[in-house]
Amino acid sequence: MLKLTILYFKIYRNLTIIFEEGIAIKKFFKSLDLSIIVIVLILFSIGAIALYSANGGFEGDTSETMKQIAWFLVGIVCMLLVSAIDYDFLAKIWIVFYVIMIILLVLVLFSEPINRSN
């Protein structure tokens, strides 16, 4: 528990440093790989258009498309937050993430099926 608390404060400190200083914000956005962002935007656009078309276009139900857009925006925010974390810090605590992911994978084996999926 102590390690997770320390992890939280280190992440918070790193994000605070990045977003408090104007120069650091410019440096942060310049360090992002533009090609990956463009590819993600293109794939999202194709998926959103296909989903919109599959739901009937203008006459159909657009709630699924709106959900897709909302979750895309949540994903972009999460991507920016995670990319703000120092890589060396993540390299030091990789085992914590590894153990958490293994536990989550094992928990899937014992979960109830949803919509008859196994």
Contacts in CASP RR format, 6 or more apart in sequence:
PFRMAT RR
TARGET T0000
AUTHOR 0000-0000-0000
METHOD contacts of the structure
MODEL  1
MLKLTILYFKIYRNLTIIFEEGIAIKKFFKSLDLSIIVIVLILFSIGAIA
LYSANGGFEGDTSETMKQIAWFLVGIVCMLLVSAIDYDFLAKIWIVFYVI
MIILLVLVLFSEPINRSN
3 93 0 8 1.000
3 96 0 8 1.000
4 96 0 8 1.000
7 93 0 8 1.000
7 96 0 8 1.000
10 89 0 8 1.000
11 85 0 8 1.000
11 89 0 8 1.000
14 84 0 8 1.000
14 85 0 8 1.000
14 86 0 8 1.000
14 89 0 8 1.000
15 81 0 8 1.000
15 84 0 8 1.000
15 85 0 8 1.000
17 24 0 8 1.000
18 24 0 8 1.000
18 25 0 8 1.000
18 28 0 8 1.000
18 84 0 8 1.000
19 25 0 8 1.000
19 84 0 8 1.000
28 84 0 8 1.000
32 83 0 8 1.000
44 72 0 8 1.000
47 68 0 8 1.000
48 65 0 8 1.000
48 68 0 8 1.000
48 69 0 8 1.000
48 72 0 8 1.000
51 64 0 8 1.000
51 65 0 8 1.000
51 68 0 8 1.000
52 62 0 8 1.000
52 65 0 8 1.000
55 61 0 8 1.000
55 62 0 8 1.000
55 64 0 8 1.000
55 65 0 8 1.000
90 97 0 8 1.000
END
